[in-house]
Amino acid sequence: QVPLVESGGGSVQAGGSLRLSCVASGITSSDYVMGWFRQVPGKEREGVASIYSKGGTVYADSVKGRFTISKDNAKNTLYLQMGSLKPEDTAMYYCAADTYGGSWYFKRGPLATSDLYNYWGQGTQVTVSS
């Protein structure tokens, strides 16, 4: 089991910033991928950003230049720094872990589908008002 616990969500006005955190304990593999996904009611879960254990990041086009994914291995913590927030960023944000690392090599990329990730957090709500 790999418990993932997110925090940092909240309400902010358009143009503002938030930082999400995800504490991930129990990942023993040296080859893994961590990611952030988001979902609004009635829509599929959407990949936002991912980071590979051996280096490298991937972002959805909709957040490039505004969001930054990072991890602190000493603290077992994944971050998503979100800036220049827009109302369309409003969603439930989920932290995810692929403890096999295979998603990094997926033909359509590690954000293509949430099915590539085997552990999920409970989600944290981000609401951006105009």
C-alpha positions as CSV (number, residue, x, y, z in Angstrom):
1,Q,0.0,0.0,0.0
2,V,1.1,3.5,-0.8
3,P,-1.0,6.1,1.0
4,L,-1.1,9.4,-0.7
5,V,-2.4,12.4,1.2
6,E,-3.0,15.7,-0.6
7,S,-3.3,19.2,0.9
8,G,-3.2,22.8,-0.2
9,G,-6.4,23.2,-2.1
10,G,-8.7,26.1,-1.6
11,S,-10.5,29.1,-3.1
12,V,-8.6,31.8,-5.0
13,Q,-9.3,34.6,-7.4
14,A,-8.3,34.4,-11.0
15,G,-4.6,35.2,-11.4
16,G,-3.8,33.9,-8.0
17,S,-1.6,31.0,-6.9
18,L,-1.8,27.9,-4.9
19,R,0.6,25.1,-4.0
20,L,-0.7,21.6,-3.6
21,S,1.2,19.0,-1.6
22,C,1.1,15.2,-1.6
23,V,2.8,13.1,1.0
24,A,3.6,9.7,-0.4
25,S,4.9,7.1,2.0
26,G,5.8,3.5,1.1
27,I,7.2,3.9,-2.4
28,T,10.1,1.5,-2.4
29,S,10.7,1.3,-6.1
30,S,13.5,3.4,-7.7
31,D,11.5,3.6,-10.9
32,Y,8.2,5.3,-10.5
33,V,6.1,8.2,-11.8
34,M,4.1,10.6,-9.7
35,G,1.4,12.8,-11.2
36,W,-1.4,15.2,-10.6
37,F,-4.8,14.8,-12.2
38,R,-7.9,16.8,-12.0
39,Q,-11.6,16.2,-12.5
40,V,-14.8,18.1,-12.6
41,P,-18.2,16.5,-12.3
42,G,-19.4,14.8,-15.4
43,K,-16.0,14.8,-17.1
44,E,-13.1,12.3,-17.2
45,R,-10.1,12.7,-15.0
46,E,-7.5,14.8,-16.8
47,G,-3.8,14.6,-16.5
48,V,-2.2,17.8,-15.4
49,A,1.5,17.1,-14.8
50,S,3.8,14.2,-14.0
51,I,7.4,13.7,-12.8
52,Y,9.6,10.7,-13.3
53,S,11.8,9.3,-10.4
54,K,14.9,9.5,-12.6
55,G,14.2,13.0,-13.8
56,G,11.9,14.6,-16.3
57,T,8.5,16.3,-16.2
58,V,5.5,16.4,-18.5
59,Y,2.7,19.0,-18.5
60,A,-0.7,19.2,-20.1
61,D,-0.8,22.0,-22.7
62,S,-3.4,23.8,-20.7
63,V,-1.1,24.4,-17.8
64,K,2.3,24.8,-19.4
65,G,4.1,27.9,-18.2
66,R,1.7,28.3,-15.3
67,F,2.1,25.1,-13.2
68,T,5.3,23.5,-11.9
69,I,5.5,19.9,-10.6
70,S,8.4,19.0,-8.2
71,K,9.2,16.5,-5.5
72,D,11.3,16.5,-2.3
73,N,12.6,13.0,-1.9
74,A,13.8,13.6,1.6
75,K,10.2,14.6,2.6
76,N,8.5,12.0,0.4
77,T,6.4,14.9,-0.9
78,L,5.1,15.8,-4.3
79,Y,4.2,19.4,-5.1
80,L,2.2,21.3,-7.7
81,Q,2.8,25.0,-7.8
82,M,-0.1,26.6,-9.6
83,G,0.1,30.2,-10.8
84,S,-1.9,32.5,-13.0
85,L,-4.9,30.5,-12.1
86,K,-8.0,30.6,-14.3
87,P,-11.6,29.7,-13.5
88,E,-11.3,26.7,-15.9
89,D,-8.7,25.3,-13.5
90,T,-11.4,24.7,-10.9
91,A,-11.6,21.0,-10.2
92,M,-10.8,18.3,-7.7
93,Y,-7.1,17.6,-7.9
94,Y,-5.7,14.2,-7.3
95,C,-2.2,13.0,-6.6
96,A,-1.3,9.6,-8.2
97,A,1.5,7.2,-8.2
98,D,2.6,4.7,-10.8
99,T,4.9,2.5,-8.7
100,Y,6.1,0.5,-11.7
101,G,7.2,3.4,-13.8
102,G,5.6,2.1,-17.0
103,S,3.5,5.2,-17.6
104,W,6.6,7.2,-18.5
105,Y,7.1,5.0,-21.5
106,F,3.5,4.9,-22.6
107,K,3.2,5.8,-26.2
108,R,0.7,8.6,-25.6
109,G,2.6,9.9,-22.5
110,P,2.2,9.5,-18.8
111,L,-0.8,11.9,-18.6
112,A,-2.8,10.1,-21.3
113,T,-4.9,8.0,-18.9
114,S,-5.4,7.6,-15.2
115,D,-5.4,3.8,-15.7
116,L,-1.6,3.9,-15.7
117,Y,-1.5,4.8,-12.0
118,N,-2.1,2.3,-9.3
119,Y,-2.4,4.5,-6.2
120,W,-4.5,7.6,-5.7
121,G,-5.0,10.2,-3.0
122,Q,-8.4,11.3,-1.8
123,G,-8.3,14.6,-3.7
124,T,-8.2,18.3,-2.8
125,Q,-10.6,20.9,-4.2
126,V,-9.3,24.0,-6.1
127,T,-11.8,26.7,-6.9
128,V,-10.9,29.7,-8.9
129,S,-13.3,32.6,-9.1
130,S,-13.4,35.2,-11.8
